[in-house]
Amino acid sequence: MTYNWTFRNPDYGSYSYDVSYKNYRIVKQGIQFYLKVDNGYEMIMSKTKDLTVGDITASVSYKLFGDADYINIIHTVKNNGTKSHKISMRVEAKIEIVDLNEGFSGDYYCNQINIDGYKGVEFQGDDNHNVRFILKNSPMITDVDTYSYYLCPDYGAWNNCTDWTNINAAARIYFSWKDREIKPNEIQNYSYSIGKGKYLKRKVIIQTPIEPCYDNSNKINLSLSIESLKKGETFSIFRQVFDSSFNSVTDKLEIVSNQTDDGNTFSYIDKFTLPSSPGNYIISYTTLDSNGERTTSIPIVVNKIPNIKLKQNIEKEYQYKSFIPIKVEIDDDSFVNLSILDDGEIIVSYSIACNGNKQTVEYNLLLNGKDDNSDHNISIYAFDEFNFKSNVLDFRYKIPKLMPEIQILSQFSETYTRNETYYFTASVFCKDEVNFIMLDDNQYIYFYDNVKCHGKTIEMIKSFSIPDDYEYDSSHKISIFAEDSSHDTSNYYNFSYKVLPNNPQIKYHGNSPLYIRRNMTLQVHTDIMFDMNSRYGEVYSSINEEQYSLVAKLNDITANTWGYYVFQIDISHTGNRNGNNTINLYTIDSDNLKSNIIENNFGFFRIEQTCFCNLVWKRNSFFFSLYNAVFTGKINKSF
C-alpha cells in the first residue's frame, strides 16, 4: 500500500517535527510541540530527540491509516517518577500548502474553516489543495481541550476561538491538552490527525466506567450511547477486540443493525465475554452510516489480580532483638513482585513465578534495630507483570518495654546454720545495666550495682551469709531481683529457709598438741567453739579403738568463740607400748549436737641397751616417747 503522508525531522532545531503530503509542504519550517509540568515553564521538543522535563519524558511517533488519507501524530508521555504530576501540552504550526517543486517565500494565505461539529480546522489552499487537522471526536484522536486558528477572536496557544467565522489569513493553528494527571510509571498517548477527505462522524460513547482490570473470560456488560447527528439516517454498530499490537482477537461483529436516528441519544447494553488469555486489549466500537465509519476504542486489561494470604499469624507483641516469622501464600496466573515493608520501608522483595500455582514465601524479619517500648507496622503486597497491585496485608505490632530478667542456676537449701556462707550462680539479662539486689526478710543484705549486660545474658557468682543472731529453728525468706536505671524490676526469685543450730567444732591447738608426761598421762591441747544456744559441752576420746570415753565436761564456755582447752588422758594402761597409737576426739554440746572428729598419733619405743642414734622429728609426724633408754652422742630435731 502506498501512503501519501510523510513524517520527518524539521530542517530547523527550534521545531519538533514536520509532515508533508506527496510533494507538498503542509507547514512552514515544522510543527512545534511544547510541554509544561505542574504549571511550570513550557519547554519545546527539539528535533531528533525526546523532551524531558523533570520526571516526565515526551516522545513523538506516527501512524498511517490504510483506509483514510490521514497521518496520525502520537505524543507519548511517560511519568518516570514516584508521584503524580499535572501536564499540559500544546502544538503550534504555521500552515503553508505549497508544491515543493515550485518553491515559495513569504506568508501563505488560505481560508481557515472550523469543521462541522467542532472536530478541528480545515485549511483551504489554491487548486483545491485542502488540509484538515482532526482534533476532537474522531477515532485515534485524544480530544484536545482548546484549539484556535489565526485571527479568530481570542485565538492563542491555550485558547478556543470565541467566534468560528471563516477567516482568510496567513494561516496558523494552535491546540492544546491541559492539566492532565499522569501517575507514577504511567504512559499516556495524545494524538491528532492531519489529512484530506472524509472523516468519521458518529461516535460510540461508553457510559460504563471501565475497571482497572478484568478477570480472564469475564462476562461484562457495557452501556453504549450515540448522540443524534442527523434525524432519519440509519446506522450500525460493530464490535471488535484487538490485542496491544492491534492484532484482531475477535471477528468484527455487528451488534446493532440499521438503527434509525430518531433525534434522540441512542442507548444499548452490549454483553460479551472477554478473552481467556491475560493481556492488554482494545475494545473497538465502529459506527457505520452514509458518511462512512467511525471507531471508538477503549483499552482494557484482562488479568487475574494477584492475591496474597498470610499463612502464619503475626502476634501483637515481639521481644526486643527477636524476629517475626512471616509466611505468605501468593496466588497469580503469571508472576509477581512481592514486597515486605516495615514501617513503610521495603525490607525485602521477591520475584515469584506462580503460573497458576500457589507459591509460599517465608521470611524472618529481624528486630535488631528497633527500640523497645515502640509500635510498628508491617505491610505486604504484590504487583503483577501489568503493574496491578494485590490486596494489602497490614499488621501492627509492639515491642514492649525491655524489663530485666534473672535466673538462679544453683539449688538453694531449705536449712542453713548461723554464720554459714552460701555461694550460688545467677544469670541476669538487661538492656544496659542493672543493680543486682538481695533481701533477707525484706532487708537489704547485698547490693551489687552497675552490672553491665548491654542486651546480653551474663552469669555471675554471688553469696549470702546467715546472720549469727538468728534464732534456732526460725524461718526467713530471701528475695533476689534486679533493678535498672528506670527503677523497673525484674522477676523476683524467692525462697524460704530455716536456721539450724551450729554443731560444735573442735581442732588441735598449735603445732604440738600432744605431750606425754612422766606420770604416763597424755596432755592434749585443743580449741573448741560452741553454738550460742549451748550451755555446756562434753569431750570424748578413744585410743586405738572405736569405743569413746568421757574426757571432760565443760561448763564454762563462751558461745561462737574458739576456746582453748587442755585435757589430761591416762595412758598408763592404754596404747601400744612399742609403736604407733591413734587418738580421736570429739565434743557434744548441751543440745546433743556432735562436733567433727579430730585425729592424731603418738608412739612408744623401748630401748634397753646403750646405743648411738640420731632422732629426727618432722612436722605433722606422730608424737612418740622413749623410756628406759641411755643416749650417747646427740639428738637432732627437725620441724
Protein Blocks (a to p, Z undefined) as FASTA:
>chain_A
ZZfbdcdddfbfkbfbdcdehjacfbghiacddddeehiacddddehiacdehjbccddd
ddddfkbccdddddddddfbfbdcddddddddddddddfklopadjddddddddehilac
cdddehhiacdddfbhpehiacdfbdcdehiahiafkbccfbfcdcddddddddddehia
cdehiacdddddddedjddfbdcddfbdcdfbdcehiacddddddddfbghiacdddddd
ddfkopafbdcddfbghiacehiacdddddddddfbgcddddddddddfkbccddddddd
dddddddddfbdcdfbdcehiacddddddddfbbcdddddeehiafbdcdddfkopacdd
dddddfklpcehiacddddddddfkopacddddddddddddddddddfbdcdfbdcehia
cddddddddfkbccddddeehiafbdcehiafklpacdddddddddfkbcehiacddddd
dddfkopacddddddddddddddddddehjblbccdfkopacddddddddfkbmbdcddd
dehiabdcdfbdcfbdcehiacdddddddfklgcjfbbcdddddddddfkopacdddddd
ddddddfbdcdddddddehiacdddehiacehjddddZZ
